[in-house]
Amino acid sequence: MARGKGGLPFLCPSRAIRLTVADAGLASGLFDCGHMRWLDGENAGLTARIVTSAGPVLTLREPPPFATPAGAPVEITQGCDRRFATCVSRFANAANFRGEPHLPGNDVLVRYGG
């Protein structure tokens, strides 16, 4: 979980918005599929889904219901794309992964005869 100050959003196509977080040391893609929660102002306590992140620029799925002032404090949470590789590399949590990453796919070698 990281805390930062949000900037003024500007509208993008299809109701998604982008905003810039003041913390400049964020890795690109770190907050994809994550959540952002406003800590102050009219949006305090509300959350928004983060679609993509490119360094300090976050793209939210929908704009917040109320105007967001520049410098409003937010809490951003890393996202999970539900892939085994992400679970291992980012969260070191392979033991608790609840998917089945090692099942064979639609492969010619494992097909039933018929």
C-alpha positions as CSV (number, residue, x, y, z in Angstrom):
1,M,0.0,0.0,0.0
2,A,1.3,3.4,-0.9
3,R,0.1,6.8,0.1
4,G,0.4,9.8,-2.1
5,K,-1.2,13.0,-3.2
6,G,-3.5,12.9,-6.2
7,G,-3.6,15.5,-8.9
8,L,-6.5,17.0,-10.8
9,P,-8.0,14.4,-13.1
10,F,-8.6,15.1,-16.8
11,L,-11.2,13.2,-18.9
12,C,-10.2,10.5,-21.3
13,P,-12.4,8.6,-23.7
14,S,-15.0,6.2,-22.4
15,R,-15.4,7.9,-19.0
16,A,-12.0,6.7,-17.7
17,I,-9.9,9.3,-16.1
18,R,-6.2,9.7,-15.6
19,L,-4.5,11.4,-12.6
20,T,-1.0,11.8,-11.5
21,V,0.3,10.8,-8.1
22,A,3.0,12.9,-6.5
23,D,5.2,9.9,-5.6
24,A,7.6,9.7,-8.5
25,G,9.3,6.4,-7.7
26,L,6.4,4.1,-8.8
27,A,7.1,1.3,-11.2
28,S,5.0,1.1,-14.3
29,G,2.2,-1.5,-14.1
30,L,2.6,-1.9,-10.3
31,F,-1.0,-0.7,-9.6
32,D,-2.8,-2.3,-12.6
33,C,-6.1,-3.9,-11.4
34,G,-5.6,-2.1,-8.0
35,H,-7.8,0.2,-6.0
36,M,-7.5,3.9,-4.9
37,R,-9.2,5.3,-1.8
38,W,-9.7,8.9,-1.1
39,L,-8.7,9.9,2.4
40,D,-10.0,13.5,2.5
41,G,-12.6,15.8,0.9
42,E,-16.0,14.9,-0.5
43,N,-14.7,11.6,-1.9
44,A,-13.3,10.5,1.5
45,G,-13.8,6.8,2.0
46,L,-14.8,6.1,-1.6
47,T,-12.8,3.7,-3.7
48,A,-12.1,3.6,-7.4
49,R,-10.7,0.8,-9.6
50,I,-7.3,1.4,-11.2
51,V,-7.3,0.1,-14.8
52,T,-3.7,0.8,-15.6
53,S,-0.7,2.5,-14.1
54,A,2.3,4.0,-15.9
55,G,4.7,5.3,-13.3
56,P,2.9,8.1,-11.4
57,V,0.0,8.2,-13.9
58,L,-3.0,6.1,-12.8
59,T,-6.0,5.5,-15.1
60,L,-9.2,4.9,-13.2
61,R,-12.2,3.0,-14.7
62,E,-14.7,5.8,-13.8
63,P,-14.3,9.4,-12.5
64,P,-15.0,10.1,-8.8
65,P,-18.5,11.3,-8.0
66,F,-17.3,14.6,-6.6
67,A,-14.6,17.1,-7.8
68,T,-11.1,16.1,-6.7
69,P,-8.9,19.0,-5.6
70,A,-5.2,19.0,-6.4
71,G,-3.2,17.5,-3.7
72,A,-6.0,15.4,-2.2
73,P,-4.5,12.5,-0.2
74,V,-5.2,9.0,-1.5
75,E,-4.3,5.5,-0.6
76,I,-3.4,3.2,-3.5
77,T,-3.3,-0.6,-3.3
78,Q,-1.4,-2.9,-5.7
79,G,-3.5,-4.9,-8.0
80,C,-3.7,-8.6,-8.7
81,D,-4.1,-9.8,-12.3
82,R,-4.8,-13.3,-11.1
83,R,-1.8,-14.9,-12.8
84,F,0.5,-17.3,-11.1
85,A,3.6,-15.5,-12.3
86,T,2.5,-12.3,-10.7
87,C,1.6,-14.0,-7.4
88,V,5.1,-15.5,-7.3
89,S,7.2,-12.5,-8.4
90,R,5.3,-9.5,-6.9
91,F,3.8,-11.0,-3.8
92,A,5.9,-14.1,-3.1
93,N,2.7,-15.9,-2.4
94,A,2.8,-19.1,-4.5
95,A,1.7,-21.3,-1.7
96,N,-1.6,-19.5,-1.3
97,F,-2.4,-19.1,-5.1
98,R,-5.9,-20.5,-5.5
99,G,-5.7,-21.2,-9.3
100,E,-4.5,-24.2,-11.1
101,P,-1.5,-23.0,-13.1
102,H,-0.1,-26.4,-14.0
103,L,-3.1,-28.1,-15.6
104,P,-2.5,-29.0,-19.2
105,G,-4.2,-27.0,-21.9
106,N,-5.7,-27.9,-25.2
107,D,-2.7,-29.7,-26.4
108,V,-2.5,-32.4,-29.1
109,L,-0.4,-34.6,-26.8
110,V,-3.1,-34.8,-24.0
111,R,-6.1,-35.1,-26.2
112,Y,-8.3,-38.2,-25.9
113,G,-8.5,-40.5,-28.9
114,G,-11.6,-40.7,-30.8
